[in-house]
Amino acid sequence: MSPSETVTSPTSTAAPSTAVPDGGPASAARRRRPATRRIVVRVLAAAALLGLWQLAATAAANPSFIPSPGAVWEQLLRLSTTYDGIRGYSGSLLVEHLGISLRRILIGSAIGVAGGLVVGVVLGTVPWIRVVAEPVVTFVRALPPLAYFSLLIIWFGIDETPKLWLLAIAALPPVAVATAAAVHGAPSDLVEAARALGARRRDVIRDVVLPNALPEIFTGVRLAVGIAYSSVVAAETVNGVPGIGGMVRDAQRYLQTDVVVLGLLAIGLSGLLIDGLLRVVEKRLIPWRGRS
């Protein structure tokens, strides 16, 4: 056989590739299955809770003790419209009560978060201030809102100001503690490297410390908003109508348990929505969270 001749073995032929490219229909279907499964599980769990609620209401046979889901639904329809010449509850629709409370929560949380960020950065970067002020922040965090609301009323009256101050004070400590811990625990090698390159103190805080601390800070923000939500009923105990917390407190005085339950559901569901929006913002602002 001459050198110019080539012999091709049947086993030397490359086999065709059978790999399925990423992002194909099968891959997309596999990604959709967990989301669909979660939705189905949550719907079934909600249906089971409604069933247990109905059984408890039937067993109690006392609407003032445990109202049925149907009674709460009827109140939802009544308070969302004008019924028998009565507009909503105390002249305001349910969505208006909720909107006013959400506005208070938004303003109070914004003030508390802003103050908590400043206090946390100072506590995390100035050791002697941390030693002096950290017990004060912990002391305020341990106080229940009603413990100092009366004092705020004495100082600021019964209008909007004490309510906003209460929500701001309730929201400040979680952000301050989370920020201080995250800033204090910033990687020392990155800080020293930035200083070696000539970065000033404020540049190190802005470009190294805060980006590293953002995940923990955002966790503190979510906690702060949740605490502000849980404090809204306390904030609206005095002159809180219109307001969803004030509506709950007023209905409690007249044993309108179905209205109380409706108000609590409105607070809880709106809180879930706000927390979901915060999660979306967190993923947008901190895409590196959870990655090494």
Secondary structure, DSSP 8 states (H G I E B T S, - for coil): --TT-----GGGS--------TTSHHHHHHHHHHHHHHHHHHHHHHHHHHHHHHHHHHHH--TTTS--HHHHHHHHHHHTSEETTEETBTTB-HHHHHHHHHHHHHHHHHHHHHHHHHHHHHHHH-HHHHHHHHHHHHHHHHS-HHHHHHHHHHHH-SSHHHHHHHHHHHHHHHHHHHHHHHHHTS-HHHHHHHHHTT--HHHHIIIIIHHHHHHHHHHHHHHHHHHHHHHHHHHTTTT--SSHHHHHHHHHHTT-HHHHHHHHHHHHHHHHHHHHHHHHHHHHH-TTTT--
